[in-house]
């Protein structure tokens, strides 16, 4: 009976198109680093997917620069000077070019298909708009990651990878991300938020105990507050959530989550 149930789960998984062909990473965050970009390239290589770097020229930042009280204070001299949107634009263009060059070099070394976009608009809303045709959206937290992360590791091995699993295509793609990094020592401990007994069974079958240490927590639904509370308690090394959830489609809600995280966030479509 158990074997029959497992075969049924396997067939159910096979019937869904869970392939991941296009990945986009938001690279304008202050917490982006060479290690983070290496992680994205390694993931794209393992999944045989194309990678796009997305740099947002944040209009909120440009508008802030034009306020009369906005000034820049240099770290070394402590001298201050007025900021303008033009000076911010020049800095953003230089930063975009620097990130593009680094990410493209890494992609070429790994034979990963690469593209790059620079767009102007509200940061998080622009990410959602530009990423409509991508299965994975990689986003960095507001705060900088520590230097204790392993070179090119997708997650912090000291903490669990947190995923939401309800049997949907999005959650199966989250499983595909974890399985693709089977040889990565940072992807071993998995905390799965499951919505049913059958969902828990699927997770345990797809992530066998000989390769992964999986713990499941049963939930019926979740809110941004629940995710933030979980992030503070569990301190995830990587969080993978479905983009289709309406809670995460709103810029202010996602901003709160990124403020609370200390790890990469992968949104799955």
Steps between C-alpha positions, in 0.01 A plus 500: 500500500781739590682419175184564301457837671859594426461400134188716484689798641786447257261486202322811624832685515595381151172622350582861585742716306733612775788594271695817575641664190524868593642656818523868582705655781446850633850649520446860611471419870780624723540144630585351159850352494725295276414196713128560444552531126710183497215322681253611234727384218558160665125454544432593137772259387359212706149563370624563143313830508569844356588776747400866481641776719248772583617842619230743613564874497276569797282806432431539872873544557526750215206701636654499847824643361314810377370593844669817633621341826665198338878504533781247464762461776825332396643241737864608482469879522160541669435783254148534371370602160164537337367204310316525173316251284769545233780394734292204616434405137871503422572280801224258404624473142853430620377242748282328239793475260723356775245237602423409140867444422550277806185295445563456128856379562376243750225381264740463209742293709215259579348502148176644634276695264505862619313826454478825694236767540508848650159656561373801691206492738392414855741224599285208613208574269745510208644163601156340480426662165832405337498145639164389363655250258747347747448192716744609773559848641807532720496791743749611761399618849517865598782436745842388383585133532786410729834386364452162666312356202692238310638595161219485242271319745132558425411493869657539841573140604455586868127559448215313327360556155136600549246411231123515469348186352137446399541271198476785248733540203671785685575285804624214280742743337621587849577131548680499164724785620598306811559174311716677242735604781522150647880515515504844662577456873295813576181327379453219750258618768152574364200640688186438292176685576241251374127547456386138524608145583537419131719807450723385786527153345603650166773709663641204691501285187663762278763589761611160635664484840825360362559837333300750703397564857136606459260628765140576410268746672131473416326830425166585341596844377762764563525876517790739467501528878531122531792489256681788672451337840632171361800679349587652835466171688656259250749741333479320163810459285279524191126558456299377200140621466234499225466831315136431418395562859325839500677601820836508325381690192473823698817706521460618863438145623803360319713790624412407858605143437831602339567728797455204737708245308872436526513271197413480131129481415395294198152566368361220284248542223 
